[in-house]
Structures are given as structure tokens and as C-alpha cells.
Amino acid sequence: MRFLFKTDYDQDIRLFKHNGQVFWYGLLGVLLLALPMALPESLRDYLLGQMVFVYIYAIAGLALMLLIGFTGQISLGHAAFLAVGAYTEAWMESKGMPFVLSIFCAALFAGVAGLIVGLPALRLKGIYLGIATLSFGYISEEITTRWESVTGGNAGRHLKSIDLFGYAIDDDIKLYYLTLAILVAVNLAIINLMRSPTGRAFGAIRDSEISAQSMGIHLAKVKTMSFALSAALTGIAGALYAHKLSFITPEQFTLLASIELATLVFIGGIGSFHGAVFGAVFIIALPQVITVAKDYLPAAIGGQTGLQPTLFGLILIGFLLFEPMGIYGRWLKIRVYLELFPFYRKGMFRRQKTYMKSDRLK
């Protein structure tokens, strides 16, 4: 088991805590860069397409994690910001805007939408804030359906391939590298944000709003900033999502999409960067597993139309009851068990309940 002896404050905000992290993250980066060349040609297009969806959902998951996991504000309408980003990208592209400018506008307009939602929701918390964001999700569905001059209504909108400084991103390999680069950039941006005074304020509000206010943190300002930043990053994911699908309709940004994003955060592990990625892998992989497993299930079970949402709900309930820290929390326990074996004690993680949330979620 590794113990770090810190001798200065710079060590506490260092991006990599020790050389072991540099090695493993570097190895992961090399493997992800080499993945398209290593895949068999017969499965390359399919698997890379699924990986692109994982990266896009991971970006959206990181955005929602910033709000739920790091600020403690619930949202059940984040698919609305995904829709704002997607339709902004589609409209900008139809006007001949370059991709760099259009994705910036997608983030900007989604951030403004988050600001609009965040302001009236400042006095709400818990389930009431969830209901308010849920209402915004329903409103956005009506807007995208009826504002046909911009969204195309139920007829939808088509998108072309991305033109990045004259270089066409016209296949899954190129889109894979683009989404991977944006995911890394978003991850680094949020990591640096959480090491800043603003990020510390987010964590203070999550732990206790009364204590945060007593320390001089402006609750309204910080909460609104969290909503706006989370919505802006979701808008970036929405723009990439639109290009991946090449055709978007209002049916792709309904309440179920918002619940999927919330499920991603809770199952992946609230309050961890790794949890957003693990949750994205889970959200994308589970439907594929269910599709394959249907052939081996009895017809009375495998033929049911509601099998997928039922399993999603059961798995989510199981995690909330038996593993509230999600997939990443389970991995931490497995890692500690392997490091301390044979001296691991069963009740070791129960003692974490006596610590502050900010200490448990590092």
C-alpha cells in the first residue's frame, strides 16, 4: 500500500500524485491511441463507433458530475442542454460556420440556458430542485418540437461530417481521436477547476451550504456558475453527439435521456472523475450485453419490450442499496483488498462514514 509524505502545499494540488499514476495513465493513453490500429478490421468500425459514444457520454457525465458530485445539486433535465448543444451545432453548420466556432457557440448557448435554469432554482434543493430541472426538460422537448425553423421539428435535421481547419473528420477513426482529445481536455479542465478556489467552493456547498456561507462563499453566485459550466460542457457533448448520429430529432433528447445521464453518474460513482468514464462504459455496454443475452433467455423473458429499462432500474436500485459509491467505489475496495491482503478487515470502509464527504470522495 502506497503512503505519500507531503512536505509542501504544491504536492496537494499536483496533477499526478506520484510516479505510479504517471506510468499507468501514460500506459492507458498509449493503449487508447493504438486501439484503432489493434482492432480486427471486421469489427473496427463497430467497436470504434461504440467507443465514440462512450467518450461523448463520458463528457456529458463529467459535466453532470460537476453539478451533482462536486456541487451537490441534482438535475433531471440535463438532456435539454444536450439538445441545445446539438441543435446549435446543426443550425450553425447549416449557415456555413466552421466547427471550432460552432462548437464554441454550442457550449455558450447551452451555458446561457444553464444560467437561465440556475437562477430561479437557487432557493431549491434536493427533490425540489430535481422537479424544477425535470420541468425544464419537458419545456425543452416542446420547444425543440415546435421551433421548426431552427430544429426542424419532428422531421429532424441532418448534419455533415466535421470540417476541422480543412481536414474532414469523415470516418469513425478520425472522430474517435477527436472525441478522445476533447474528453481529455474536458477532464483536465475540470480537474484544474476543482483545484482552484471556485472548485473548493463547489465542494464546500456540497458538504454544507450553511458552513460554506459562514466562510464567505456566495451561494447564489457559485450555484449559478456550477449550473452554467455543467450545461456548457454538456453542450459540447451534444454537438459531438449530433455529428456522430448525423441526424437528430426531438425524440433523442427526452426524459429518458436525462435519466440515463443521471444513472451514469450514480452507477459510475458520485464525486469521482473515473466514475463518469466507468458510468459511460456501463451505459453503452449494457444494451449490447442485453441484446446478446436475449438469445439465451427464455422467450417469455427475452421477448419482453421493457427488458432494458427494467434491468437499468434494477441495477440502479442495487447500486444505491449495496454500493452507493458506484463502480469506482467498488474498484477502490478491491484495490485496497489486494494491497492489504491478507490483513484486510471487512469493516474498514464503514469507518469512512465518520469523515466529511469531501474526504471520502477524493
C-alpha positions as CSV (number, residue, x, y, z in Angstrom):
1,M,0.0,0.0,0.0
2,R,1.4,3.4,-1.0
3,F,1.8,6.2,1.6
4,L,2.6,9.8,0.5
5,F,4.6,12.0,2.8
6,K,3.8,15.6,1.8
7,T,6.3,18.3,2.6
8,D,4.8,21.3,0.8
9,Y,1.4,22.6,-0.5
10,D,2.3,22.1,-4.1
11,Q,2.1,18.4,-3.6
12,D,-1.5,18.6,-2.6
13,I,-2.6,20.2,-5.9
14,R,-0.2,18.3,-8.2
15,L,-1.9,16.7,-11.2
16,F,-0.2,13.4,-10.7
17,K,0.2,12.5,-7.0
18,H,3.1,10.0,-7.6
19,N,5.1,8.4,-10.4
20,G,2.8,5.3,-10.4
21,Q,0.0,7.4,-11.7
22,V,2.2,8.9,-14.4
23,F,3.1,5.4,-15.5
24,W,-0.5,3.9,-15.5
25,Y,-2.2,6.9,-17.1
26,G,0.6,7.1,-19.7
27,L,0.1,3.4,-20.5
28,L,-3.6,3.9,-20.8
29,G,-3.1,6.8,-23.1
30,V,-0.8,4.7,-25.4
31,L,-3.3,1.9,-25.5
32,L,-6.2,4.2,-26.4
33,L,-4.1,5.8,-29.1
34,A,-3.1,2.4,-30.5
35,L,-6.6,0.9,-30.2
36,P,-7.8,1.7,-33.8
37,M,-4.8,0.0,-35.3
38,A,-5.0,-3.0,-33.0
39,L,-8.7,-3.9,-33.6
40,P,-9.5,-6.5,-36.3
41,E,-10.7,-4.9,-39.5
42,S,-14.1,-6.8,-39.4
43,L,-15.0,-5.3,-36.0
44,R,-13.1,-2.0,-36.2
45,D,-16.0,0.3,-37.4
46,Y,-18.5,-1.1,-34.9
47,L,-16.2,-1.0,-31.9
48,L,-14.8,2.4,-32.7
49,G,-18.3,3.7,-33.1
50,Q,-19.2,2.4,-29.6
51,M,-16.0,3.9,-28.2
52,V,-17.0,7.3,-29.7
53,F,-20.4,7.1,-27.9
54,V,-18.5,6.2,-24.7
55,Y,-16.3,9.3,-25.0
56,I,-19.3,11.5,-25.7
57,Y,-21.3,10.2,-22.8
58,A,-18.2,10.5,-20.6
59,I,-18.0,14.2,-21.5
60,A,-21.7,14.6,-20.6
61,G,-21.1,12.5,-17.4
62,L,-18.2,14.8,-16.3
63,A,-20.5,17.8,-16.9
64,L,-23.2,16.3,-14.7
65,M,-20.7,15.1,-12.2
66,L,-19.6,18.7,-11.8
67,L,-23.1,19.6,-10.8
68,I,-24.2,16.5,-8.8
69,G,-21.0,15.0,-7.5
70,F,-18.9,18.2,-6.8
71,T,-21.6,20.8,-6.0
72,G,-24.4,18.6,-4.7
73,Q,-27.1,20.0,-7.0
74,I,-29.4,17.4,-8.6
75,S,-30.5,17.7,-12.2
76,L,-33.1,15.5,-14.0
77,G,-33.2,17.6,-17.2
78,H,-29.7,17.6,-18.5
79,A,-30.8,16.2,-21.8
80,A,-32.2,19.7,-22.5
81,F,-28.6,21.1,-22.5
82,L,-27.6,18.2,-24.7
83,A,-30.3,19.2,-27.1
84,V,-29.2,22.9,-27.0
85,G,-25.7,21.9,-28.0
86,A,-26.8,19.5,-30.7
87,Y,-29.3,21.9,-32.4
88,T,-26.9,24.8,-32.1
89,E,-24.3,22.8,-33.9
90,A,-26.7,21.7,-36.6
91,W,-28.0,25.3,-37.2
92,M,-24.5,26.8,-37.2
93,E,-23.3,24.2,-39.6
94,S,-26.2,24.9,-42.0
95,K,-25.1,28.5,-42.0
96,G,-21.5,27.6,-43.0
97,M,-19.9,28.2,-39.7
98,P,-16.5,26.4,-39.0
99,F,-16.6,23.6,-36.5
100,V,-14.4,25.4,-33.9
101,L,-16.8,28.4,-33.9
102,S,-19.9,26.3,-33.9
103,I,-18.9,24.0,-31.0
104,F,-17.9,27.1,-29.0
105,C,-21.4,28.6,-29.7
106,A,-22.9,25.2,-28.7
107,A,-21.2,25.5,-25.3
108,L,-22.0,29.2,-25.0
109,F,-25.8,28.8,-25.7
110,A,-26.0,25.7,-23.5
111,G,-24.2,27.6,-20.7
112,V,-26.7,30.5,-21.1
113,A,-29.6,28.0,-20.9
114,G,-28.0,26.6,-17.7
115,L,-27.7,30.1,-16.3
116,I,-31.4,30.7,-17.0
117,V,-32.3,27.5,-15.2
118,G,-29.9,28.0,-12.4
119,L,-31.2,31.5,-11.4
120,P,-34.8,30.6,-10.5
121,A,-33.6,27.3,-8.9
122,L,-31.3,28.9,-6.4
123,R,-33.8,28.6,-3.5
124,L,-34.4,25.0,-4.2
125,K,-32.5,21.9,-3.1
126,G,-32.9,18.1,-3.1
127,I,-36.0,16.7,-4.7
128,Y,-37.5,20.1,-5.4
129,L,-34.5,21.1,-7.5
130,G,-34.9,17.8,-9.3
131,I,-38.5,18.6,-10.1
132,A,-37.6,22.1,-11.3
133,T,-34.9,20.7,-13.7
134,L,-37.4,18.0,-14.8
135,S,-39.9,20.7,-15.7
136,F,-37.2,22.5,-17.8
137,G,-36.6,19.2,-19.6
138,Y,-40.3,18.9,-20.6
139,I,-40.3,22.6,-21.7
140,S,-37.2,22.0,-23.9
141,E,-38.9,19.0,-25.6
142,E,-41.8,21.2,-26.6
143,I,-39.5,23.9,-27.9
144,T,-37.4,21.5,-30.0
145,T,-40.6,20.0,-31.4
146,R,-42.4,23.3,-32.3
147,W,-39.5,25.6,-33.3
148,E,-39.3,24.1,-36.7
149,S,-37.3,26.9,-38.3
150,V,-34.3,26.1,-36.2
151,T,-34.7,22.4,-35.0
152,G,-36.7,21.1,-38.0
153,G,-39.4,19.8,-35.6
154,N,-40.2,16.1,-35.8
155,A,-38.7,16.0,-39.3
156,G,-35.2,16.5,-37.6
157,R,-32.0,17.9,-39.0
158,H,-29.2,16.3,-40.9
159,L,-25.5,17.1,-40.3
160,K,-22.5,16.8,-42.5
161,S,-19.1,15.5,-41.4
162,I,-16.9,17.8,-39.3
163,D,-14.5,20.1,-41.2
164,L,-11.6,20.9,-38.9
165,F,-9.4,23.6,-40.5
166,G,-9.9,22.0,-43.9
167,Y,-9.4,18.4,-42.6
168,A,-12.5,16.3,-43.0
169,I,-13.5,14.1,-40.0
170,D,-15.5,11.8,-42.2
171,D,-15.0,8.3,-40.6
172,D,-15.1,6.7,-37.1
173,I,-11.3,6.6,-36.7
174,K,-10.9,10.3,-37.1
175,L,-14.0,11.0,-34.9
176,Y,-12.6,8.6,-32.3
177,Y,-9.4,10.6,-32.0
178,L,-11.3,13.9,-31.9
179,T,-13.7,12.9,-29.2
180,L,-10.8,11.3,-27.2
181,A,-8.9,14.6,-27.4
182,I,-11.9,16.6,-26.3
183,L,-12.6,14.2,-23.4
184,V,-9.0,14.6,-22.2
185,A,-9.2,18.4,-22.4
186,V,-12.5,18.5,-20.6
187,N,-11.2,16.2,-17.9
188,L,-8.1,18.3,-17.4
189,A,-10.2,21.4,-17.3
190,I,-12.5,20.1,-14.5
191,I,-9.5,18.7,-12.5
192,N,-7.9,22.1,-12.6
193,L,-11.2,23.8,-11.8
194,M,-11.6,21.6,-8.7
195,R,-8.1,22.6,-7.5
196,S,-9.0,26.3,-7.7
197,P,-10.8,28.4,-5.1
198,T,-14.0,28.1,-7.2
199,G,-13.8,24.3,-7.1
200,R,-13.2,24.3,-3.4
201,A,-16.3,26.5,-3.1
202,F,-18.3,23.8,-5.0
203,G,-17.1,21.2,-2.6
204,A,-17.9,23.3,0.4
205,I,-21.5,23.8,-0.8
206,R,-21.9,20.1,-1.4
207,D,-20.8,19.3,2.1
208,S,-22.8,22.0,3.9
209,E,-24.4,25.2,2.5
210,I,-24.6,26.8,5.9
211,S,-20.9,26.2,6.6
212,A,-20.0,27.4,3.1
213,Q,-22.0,30.6,3.6
214,S,-20.4,31.2,7.0
215,M,-17.0,31.1,5.3
216,G,-18.0,33.9,3.0
217,I,-19.0,31.8,-0.1
218,H,-21.7,33.5,-2.2
219,L,-24.2,30.6,-2.6
220,A,-26.2,32.1,-5.4
221,K,-23.2,33.1,-7.5
222,V,-21.4,29.7,-7.1
223,K,-24.5,27.6,-7.7
224,T,-25.4,29.5,-10.8
225,M,-21.8,29.2,-12.0
226,S,-21.9,25.5,-11.4
227,F,-25.2,25.2,-13.5
228,A,-23.7,27.3,-16.3
229,L,-20.4,25.4,-16.5
230,S,-22.1,22.0,-16.3
231,A,-24.6,23.0,-19.1
232,A,-21.8,24.4,-21.3
233,L,-19.8,21.1,-21.1
234,T,-23.0,19.2,-21.8
235,G,-23.5,21.4,-24.9
236,I,-20.1,20.3,-26.2
237,A,-21.1,16.7,-25.8
238,G,-24.4,17.5,-27.6
239,A,-22.5,18.9,-30.6
240,L,-20.3,15.8,-30.9
241,Y,-23.4,13.6,-30.4
242,A,-25.2,15.3,-33.3
243,H,-22.2,14.7,-35.6
244,K,-21.9,11.1,-34.5
245,L,-25.6,10.4,-35.3
246,S,-25.6,12.7,-38.4
247,F,-29.4,13.1,-37.9
248,I,-31.1,14.5,-34.8
249,T,-34.8,14.6,-33.7
250,P,-36.5,15.7,-30.5
251,E,-37.1,12.1,-29.6
252,Q,-33.4,11.7,-28.8
253,F,-33.5,14.3,-26.0
254,T,-36.4,13.2,-23.8
255,L,-36.7,12.5,-20.1
256,L,-35.2,9.0,-20.7
257,A,-32.0,10.6,-21.9
258,S,-31.8,12.7,-18.8
259,I,-32.4,9.7,-16.6
260,E,-29.7,7.9,-18.5
261,L,-27.2,10.7,-17.7
262,A,-28.2,10.7,-14.0
263,T,-27.9,6.9,-13.9
264,L,-24.4,7.2,-15.5
265,V,-23.3,9.4,-12.6
266,F,-24.8,7.3,-9.8
267,I,-23.6,3.9,-11.1
268,G,-20.2,5.2,-12.1
269,G,-19.5,6.7,-8.7
270,I,-20.6,10.2,-7.4
271,G,-17.8,12.6,-6.8
272,S,-15.1,10.9,-8.9
273,F,-13.7,11.6,-12.4
274,H,-13.2,7.9,-13.0
275,G,-16.9,7.3,-12.2
276,A,-18.0,9.4,-15.2
277,V,-16.0,7.2,-17.5
278,F,-17.0,4.0,-15.8
279,G,-20.6,5.0,-16.0
280,A,-20.4,5.9,-19.7
281,V,-18.9,2.4,-20.4
282,F,-21.8,0.9,-18.4
283,I,-24.5,2.9,-20.2
284,I,-23.1,2.0,-23.7
285,A,-22.2,-1.6,-22.9
286,L,-25.3,-2.8,-21.1
287,P,-27.7,-2.5,-24.1
288,Q,-25.2,-4.5,-26.2
289,V,-25.0,-7.2,-23.5
290,I,-28.8,-7.4,-23.2
291,T,-29.1,-7.8,-27.0
292,V,-26.7,-10.7,-27.0
293,A,-28.2,-12.3,-23.8
294,K,-31.8,-12.2,-25.3
295,D,-30.9,-15.2,-27.5
296,Y,-30.1,-17.3,-24.4
297,L,-33.0,-16.3,-22.3
298,P,-36.5,-17.9,-22.3
299,A,-38.8,-16.4,-24.9
300,A,-41.2,-15.2,-22.2
301,I,-38.4,-13.0,-20.7
302,G,-36.2,-12.2,-23.7
303,G,-39.2,-11.2,-25.8
304,Q,-40.4,-8.5,-23.4
305,T,-40.2,-5.0,-24.8
306,G,-39.4,-3.4,-21.4
307,L,-36.5,-5.6,-20.6
308,Q,-33.8,-2.9,-21.0
309,P,-35.3,-0.2,-18.8
310,T,-36.3,-2.8,-16.2
311,L,-32.7,-4.0,-15.9
312,F,-31.4,-0.4,-15.8
313,G,-33.8,0.3,-12.9
314,L,-32.9,-2.9,-11.0
315,I,-29.2,-2.3,-11.4
316,L,-29.5,1.3,-10.2
317,I,-31.5,0.3,-7.2
318,G,-28.9,-2.4,-6.4
319,F,-26.1,0.1,-6.6
320,L,-27.9,2.6,-4.4
321,L,-28.6,-0.1,-1.8
322,F,-25.4,-2.1,-1.8
323,E,-22.7,0.1,-3.3
324,P,-23.6,3.8,-3.0
325,M,-20.1,4.8,-4.2
326,G,-20.7,3.1,-7.5
327,I,-18.4,1.2,-9.8
328,Y,-15.4,3.3,-8.9
329,G,-16.1,2.9,-5.2
330,R,-16.2,-0.9,-5.6
331,W,-12.9,-0.8,-7.5
332,L,-11.3,1.2,-4.6
333,K,-12.3,-1.5,-2.2
334,I,-10.9,-4.2,-4.5
335,R,-7.7,-2.4,-4.8
336,V,-7.3,-1.9,-1.1
337,Y,-8.1,-5.5,-0.5
338,L,-5.4,-6.6,-2.9
339,E,-2.9,-4.2,-1.4
340,L,-3.6,-5.2,2.2
341,F,-4.1,-8.9,1.7
342,P,-4.1,-10.9,3.9
343,F,-4.5,-8.1,6.5
344,Y,-7.7,-6.5,5.1
345,R,-10.5,-6.1,7.6
346,K,-14.1,-6.3,6.5
347,G,-15.3,-3.2,8.3
348,M,-12.6,-1.0,7.1
349,F,-14.7,1.2,4.8
350,R,-17.5,1.6,7.3
351,R,-15.3,4.0,9.3
352,Q,-15.4,6.4,6.3
353,K,-18.9,7.4,7.4
354,T,-17.4,9.4,10.2
355,Y,-15.4,11.6,7.8
356,M,-16.6,14.5,5.8
357,K,-17.9,13.9,2.3
358,S,-15.0,15.8,0.8
359,D,-12.6,13.4,2.4
360,R,-14.4,10.3,1.3
361,L,-14.8,11.3,-2.3
362,K,-11.2,12.1,-3.2
